[in-house]
Amino acid sequence: MSKINHVLFMGSKQLGLRVLKEIYSLAPKNLIGVVTIDDTNDTRTKYGDFKYFAQSQELELHIANNRKHSEQIVKELNPDLCFVVGWYWLIGEATFMAS
């Protein structure tokens, strides 16, 4: 089994933010980025909190516009592991297949 060096987080809402913070507390050097959406029109939004956390921890923040864009971000970053919590779109299996 290979070592997991690059972890990507994709998520939104309160649960997603809690999971992101926990991942960061456990392995801050392995977290390569955060993917979220601008859901400020949703009363449950935590967009500002995601943005603040990413900036305060100097994490690269990606704002996905749609499913295809989120899949493109994953492919570009090529993580070893991707945590997805509170996400809006299904991610196609091909996105995670080794190239």
N, C-alpha and C positions, 0 to 999 in steps of 0.2 A: 504494500500500500504506500502510495506516495504521500509526502507531507503536504499539508494545506498551508500555502503561503499567502495566497491572495483571496480575500473574502470581499464580496460585494453585497451590499444591503439594498433591497428594493422594498419600499413600503410607504405607508401613510397612516394617518389616524393615531390615536393614543397608544394602542397596543404596539403598533409598528415603532413608535418613538421609544417606548420602553424596551423593546427588543434591541433596537439599534444601540441604545445606551449600554445595555448589558453586554452586547457583543464587543463594543468598544472597551468596556472595563476589563474584559477577559483577554482581548487580543488587539490592542490598539495599533500595533505595528503591522498587523495582517489585514486590516480594513483598508481596502484600496479606494473605496468610494461609496457614495450614497445616491440612490436613484429614487426620486419621488415625483409627485405631480403637483401642479398648482391647483389645488382644490379649494381655494378660498371662498368659492360660492357655496360650499357645503358647511353647514353649521358645526359639523364635527371636525373641521379642519385643524391640523397641527402644522400646516405648511410653514408658518413663521418660526415655530419651534424647531422644525427640521433644519431650516435655513440657519438659524442661530447656532444650533448644535454643530452643524458641519463647519461653519465659519470659526467657531470658538475652538474646535479641535483640529482645525486646518485640514479638513477632509474635503475631497473633491465632491461637489454636489452637482448632480445632473437632474434636470427637470424634463421628464418625458412628456411629449405632446400627445402620443397615441401608442397603440400596441407596437406597431412597426418600429417606431422611434425607440421604444424601450428595449426591443429585441436588438436593435442596432447598437445601442449603448453596451449591452451585455456582450455582444460579439466583439466590439472594439476593446473592451477592458479585459476580456478573456479570464474571468476569475476561476480559481480552483473550486470555489464553493460560493453559492449564491443563496442568501436568506431572503425569502419573500414573505412579507407579512402585511396584510391589509392592502393588497394590490388590486387594481381595477380591471386588468386585462389578463386573460390567459396567456402564458408564454409558450410559444411553440417548442416542441421537443427538439427540432432542428437547431434551435438557438444554442442549446447546450451540448450539441454533438461536437466532438473534437474535429478540428479541421486538418 
